[in-house]
Structures are given as structure tokens and as C-alpha cells.
Amino acid sequence: MCFNLVLHQLLQKKNYPIARFARDVGITRSHLYRLLNGVNSPTLETVKLIVDTLDISLTEFISLIEKCEQLNKKSKGA
């Protein structure tokens, strides 16, 4: 899944420090790191908090994830 890759790219693009982002979303830094490393999957509630904090729509976020997944499929020859 590309959730973690897209989230990481958005945080870098917006120059959003991990600790501040976690605080703004209302989750612990350790939970955010687990999401970014693909260890945990987010709940829908957490995704909503993330997109609200990033000031993007859920539709836009999902679209970025889908594009990432399509690129991964192409690069694997699927």
C-alpha cells in the first residue's frame, strides 16, 4: 500500500516536521512513525484527521495513493 509513501511525500513537500504533525493530528509520534513505516494501517478516523491537518481533500489523498499503486504495478511488470 502506498499510504505511507504518499504521507511521507506530503510531509516533505509541506516541510512539516514529524513531531509537530503528530501533535497537530492528535496522535503520538510513535504511532505516526509506525504509519510512515507501514507497520500500522490507519483507521478511517485517523486518515480524516491527517487530510484535514494537511489541508487536502480525502478524494485528493486517495487519488495520490491510487497513482502510487498504479506506478508500483507498472514498475513490477503487472
N, C-alpha and C positions, 0 to 999 in steps of 0.2 A: 504494500500500500504506500502511496505517495504522500499521505497526510504529513508525516514528519518532515519530508523533504520540502514540501511547499511551505509549511510553517516556518522552517528554518530560513528559507529564502526570503520570505516576507519580513521576518525579524531583521535579517541583514539589510534588506532593501530600505527598511524604515529606520535602520540604525537604533533598534530597540533593544536595550540591554536585557538579558535573561532575567535577572533578579527583579528589575522594575516591571517587566512584562508579567511575570508570575504574580507579583503583588497586585498589579492592576487587574488581572484576570480573577484573582481571588483563589489561586492555587499555590501550593508550595513549590519552591524551586526544584525539589527532588521529583515531584510529580511532573513538572514541566520537562525536566531532563529525561524522564522515562518516556514521555510522549515524543520528544525530539529524537530519542534513540530507538524508537519503535518497540520499546519493551511493553508499554501500555497502550491501549486504544482508548480514545476519549469517548465520554458519553456525549449524547446529543446536547445536553445542557452545557457541558464544557466547550464543545465546538461553538455553540451560540455565544458564550462569553468571550471566546477567542476572537471570533469575527467581529463582534461588537467592539472589542478593545482595539483591534486592528483597523476599525472603521471601514470594513468592506462588507459586502453582502454575502450571505450564505451561498447564494447562487454563484457569485464570482469565485468564492473559495472552492466550491465543489467543481466548478469548471477548470480551475487550475489543477486540481487533483486529477481530474479526468484526462487532461492534456498530458500530465506527467505519466500517467499509466499508459496512455497510447504511445508515448515516446519509448517507454520501457519495453513494451511489446514489440515495437519495430526494431529496437536495438537487440532484442533477443531472437529476432527472426520469426516471431509468432505471427 
